[in-house]
Amino acid sequence: MRIDLDEAIVIYARMLGSLLGSAGAAKAAQDKANHLRAKGDWSGVKVWEAVAARVTELREASCNSLAP
């Protein structure tokens, strides 16, 4: 079974959300991106910023599904 990058981003976003809650997950992913930015790992920055964005999208989707 192969997992592409987009699927991995969703998996990490959901995992972090489950472990840290949505606000903590977005912060953890952005912190990781900042750490990688300081090291000059631009491809890593791109991926972890995508994880942070996906966490936010999942949180918004969850909030919208709970609205009356």
C-alpha positions, 0 to 999 in steps of 0.5 A, spaced: 500 500 500 502 506 497 500 513 501 501 519 497 503 526 500 496 528 500 494 522 504 500 523 509 498 530 510 491 528 512 493 522 516 498 527 520 493 532 521 488 527 524 493 524 528 495 531 531 488 533 532 486 527 536 493 527 540 493 535 541 486 538 540 485 542 533 488 548 536 494 545 539 495 541 533 495 547 528 501 550 533 505 544 533 505 543 526 507 550 525 512 550 530 515 544 526 515 548 520 518 554 523 524 549 526 525 546 519 525 553 516 531 555 521 534 549 518 533 551 511 529 545 509 524 548 505 520 542 502 519 540 510 516 547 511 512 546 505 509 539 508 508 542 515 505 548 513 500 544 509 499 539 515 497 546 519 492 548 514 489 541 513 488 541 521 484 548 520 480 545 515 478 539 519 476 544 525 472 548 520 469 542 517 467 539 524 464 546 527 460 547 520 457 540 521 455 541 528 452 548 526 444 547 527 
